[in-house]
Every structure is written in C-alpha cells, then in structure tokens.
Amino acid sequence: MFSVYCRSNDYLQIVSPDRKVAVNFCLNKKGEPMYRVSYLNHEILAPSRMGLDLSDAFLTKGLKLTGEERTTFKEKWNPVWGQYAEIVNHYNELTLSLENKANRKLQIIFRVFNDGIGFRYMLPGNGEAVVIDENSEFNMPTDNEVYWSAACFENDESLYQVCKLSKVTEALCRKSATPGYARFSPCKTGFNTPLTMKTPDGIYLSIHEAALWNYPGMSLELNPKELTMKSLLASKSKEKALVNLPFSTPWRTICIGNRAGALIESSLILNLNEPCKLTDVSWIKPMKYDGIWWAMHVKESTWELERSNIHGANTENVKRYIDFAAQNGLGGVLVEGWNKGWDGWKNFRYTEPYPDFDMKELSQYAASKGVQIMGHHETGGDVQNYINQMDSAYAYYQQNGIHSFKTGYVGFINKHFHYDQWMVNHYNETVTKAAKYKLMVNIHEPIKPTGLCRTYPNLMSGEGMRGQEYNAWSDGNPPTQSALLPFIRNLAGPMDYTPGIFDTQLKNSPNRPENGGVHSTLANQLALYVVFYSPIQMAADLPGNYEGNEAFQFIRDVPVDWADTRVLEAEPGEYVMIARRDKKSNNWFVGAITNEQERNMTVDFSFLPEGEEYNLTIYRDKPGTSWQNNPTRYEIEKRVVSHSNKITIDIVPGGGFALSIMK
C-alpha cells in the first residue's frame, strides 16, 4: 500500500476532470519523490519512484517540497489532419517544486486527463546540465497481461509478444527482437514503448512518452519477479543528455481505459504536445500514393543501377506508375533508388539522379496528370553525409515541385544509437527544416512517434514496426501481429505500414523467395486502410495486380483524413473493428480484422445519424478461405442501411472485411 512508503496524510492528490483518474504524490522518509495512479478506484500503478540524476546532483532522494501550484485547462483544437476534426484538451495540472540540501531545484509536473496522465521533469536555472540517469518507475500492483516488443535502442521492427509480466524472459525478448539487433538490447528483460497492458480487472493501459525533443528515447527495464519497470535512456555514453537550462524532459504518459478501443480513440499523446507552429499549412495534404517500392522487394526491379538491368527508378517505368495514380485518384508516386549512391551503399548524393531518371521531365509529367512525385532519401546510416546535404536536397525537391519525401536510416550509425539524443535531434531537424521548404516527411527506421505531428503537421507518418516488406522476403508477419499493431505501435502515432497487397501469395512475382507471402486475405488488406491509421496510405501492390479487380474500388474510395473515429469492437492480438467518418463528407468506412482464429463480428450502425439511409458496400472473404487457403477470393455485397440496422459478418482466419457507407 501507498502508506508503506508515505504516511497517509503526507500525500498530495490530483484527479482528472471526470474524477475517474487519480494521481497521489509524496516524498517518503528518504526524501524520494513517489507517485501512484488509480482509475475508477482500482490501483493501476503501485507506488513508484521518480527523479533525475545529473552529473553534479542527484535529484532522486534527499529532496524537500518547497511549493505546489494547481491549474485547470480546457480547449478545443482542430488538427490539420488526424483521427478527428476536433479534439478536446482538458486536464488538471499539479506543479511541484522540490530542492535538495544543496539547493538544486527540480520541478515535477503532472497533467491528469480523463483518459490518462502525463508527467515530466523541469530543471530551472541557467547554463547547462548533464543527465546521467532518469529514475522514472512504473510498478505494477498486479500481474498484467502485456503486449510488447523487446527493449532495443536501434530498432522497433520486432515480433510482438503476449504474456503475463511475470512470464517475460530473456529468451522471449530475444525472440521478439529483429534478427541481428538482439545484441543491442540494453537489458535482459524489458520493452520499447508503447507498452500496452490489461489488468485482471479488465482495465487497459499503455505507457509511452510525448513531446520528445533534445532528449534520448525511453525504453523500460523490467524486473519480472517484482513487476517493476524503470526508464532506460538510449545512449552509448554514461552521459545520456546534455541540455541547456531551463529544460523540460518529454512527458511520460500512461493512457487508461475500461475497454481496449479507448486506447485507440485517445488523443492524450497529441494533447501533451505544443500547438502547431506553422502559419501556412495549405501545402500539407494527406493522400494515397503508389510507387515502385513493392516491385523491388519482390525482386522485379532493383534500387541499384550498375548491378542490374532492371533498375526500377527509370523514367519510363515511373511514368507508368504516374499514369496509374492519375487514373485511380492517387495523389502521389513514391520513387526510391532514383539518386546516385545505391551502388555500393555509400556516399548517397541527393541532388544527382541516375542517368536513366529525368527528374525535371517526371515532375512536369506528374504535375500535368494532377499527381506529385514523392521523393526518397536513404542515408545508409551515414547520417552526417545527409546532414551535410539537407539544405541542397530540400531545395532541389522544392525546385522540382516535390512536396513530400520519405527518409531511410538502414544501417548502424557511427558513435550513436538510432534513438539517442543526437539522433532524436536529427530526426526532428529533418521535420523542422523540411517545413521551411514546404515538404512533408515520412520517416523510416525512425525514433517512435511522440505526437510531434501536432506541432509540425508536415511530419506525416513513419515506420517503426515490422512493415509489409517482411512479407516479401522473410517468414512474414503472422495475423496476430496485425491484430496487435493498433494497440502498440499505432498508439504512438501514424504508421506507414504500406497495405493493399492483392497478390498475397506472390504468384505474379516469380522471383519471390520460397518462404514469402502475405499472411492475410485480400479483404484483410482492404480493412487495414481503416484499422491502421496514417494520413498517407500506399496502394502498395504492383499496378497489374489491381487492374480489373473490383475490390480496388475500396482503395479508390477510402479517405485518409477523418472527422470521427469509433472503435466498435476490439481485443489486442485477437480482433479489432473501427469505424471512421470522412472529413470531407458524411461517408463512413469500417475495417475489421482477426488473428488466426475465425469469428463473426456484428456491425451496429447506430453511429449513423437517425433518419438517414446510406448505401453500404461490403467487401469480405468468401466462405472457406483463409490466409493460407485461397486468400484472394472475396465477394462484394450491396444493400441500404440506417441507424437502426445491425449486420453480422463471418471472418475467416487471417481475414477481415471492409465497408464503405456512402450517403
């Protein structure tokens, strides 16, 4: 109990506006700051220590409370794009002023929302400070079921695991980690965030961070016997972060709900970020796109020029993708491998096309078709080479009418982890600098999202998970992985999973490896456009696999920017069904997927306005199919529905369904 650590009359309490979430804070007998969290009178977080260790001061014990301040804040704001047209930001805030015997000061700030909490540390003063450790603990009072990926400072492309906290082992962590990256785990048992859990009482929570600026990314080290977790900051040095004072750390967040879907519907991470800093956002446009990316993963073409006679980024080939995009209402064409440096994987040049790629001709051709080229910058891990060319590279795109690009950071970075302070600053600089050139950014091999897209909405999406490409050249992503992604990675922010593979068995790609193949049905791939949130979504398959296929109409119709989001049914790793309303119309779209288990799901259309009828189109798998057996067989059904209707739809193993509900 909390009284073991603090006397009952020593703690301070702050509650959410609806009084369902409560945070208790105290200083124990050692002067250690501690906090505890409850939800609906259920203890969610047991007493947990807090504080920072600096190179010249330990602000984790021997502290005294010198002041407290309470405020309440409420606003409504309109994101440039997102899951909602309007977001309510409502919290109660408690700021605690602390100092040690040497008069070194520390503030701890709590914000308590109806859907969870955030806390951060603030170091007042002037000059510099060196952070050598952060002592943020997350201690569980119960042995929760946990949905997780292994702690790693280099990579998040992991297989998710599901087990009790007490059952997490070093062997499981190594199984989760991407092959070749397990050696970069900072602990034997631990997690990258978001880390999602379900308590024995059926309460769901997810631990993550928000507003990550000038600070290392955070992982969590687990003691499975004690059910305790402690923050780990990514660094190859004992000095984790060098900061200028005054300085505020990122927010440590705990999102809480009494159903799994509440985590997906939450805007907690965004609300803990600063408002948009851009005065002109007219050039930021959510879109669907195609590109030559999948062709290279299934070995129909290559990124390199000199070692191949099937270089994908050649002028005539890209024109074919532009034509397909224009004919089908797609806004962009992603082109990878257009610039020098791919041969030899070094010294990438970001303003020098390969000789078979005419940037000026293609940008003009795309513009004439109402489509834009989406650029690509692979660094190969040589980040300094990229930094040296960023201004010229962004200016080059601007001069050629390009407003969107994807970055890549495949490889190990000299002297740095992907998630340390230096790299966090670099990732953020690509976004802030790109905004000056009116460029939208999609980061691959990124630091995890922490809601910065509210402040800089030109940060459109990112990778940071085992994406679709693993289905082309590995043992693939199991159906359970897709049923977990909305509750883990996608809680952090938009993710560029690249859905829409129709040739799931890769029959039209003779160069595929024997163990390749997409572990889902065609209808499941359609559903991902609604289930996986991103304001940019790729029609990832080869254009020839879409041509003449009636199911492609759903990809043509489905938007990527939403006015409302409702999670109708959900259980992590099992199934999820989400309804979203188009921001530009009264049309709704529904996506539902399952894991390896067949099931039926009932769509309750009570989210539709009363007294109005809608044309419903159902895209679903044919009976008797599965992700292993005839996965591309589907059927389409049309009917009229209204507010009072309910429809039950059977879902096959690894399958799903997609609904368009048109006014």
PyMOL commands that set and color helices and strands:
alter all, ss='L'
color gray80, all
select helices_A, chain A and resi 2-5+8-10+165-167+170-176+182-184+260-265+268-271+293-297+315-327+359-368+383-399+421-436+470-473+479-487+489-492+522-531+543-546+552-557+605-607
alter helices_A, ss='H'
color red, helices_A
select strands_A, chain A and resi 12-15+21-27+33-39+42-49+52-54+57-59+64-77+87-99+105-113+116-123+128-134+137-139+145-148+161-164+190-192+195-198+204-210+218-223+228-233+241-244+247-248+251-257+287-291+332-334+372-378+404-408+440-443+459-462+536-538+562-571+575-582+588-594+599-604+613-621+634-642+646-651+656-662
alter strands_A, ss='S'
color yellow, strands_A
deselect
rebuild
show_as cartoon
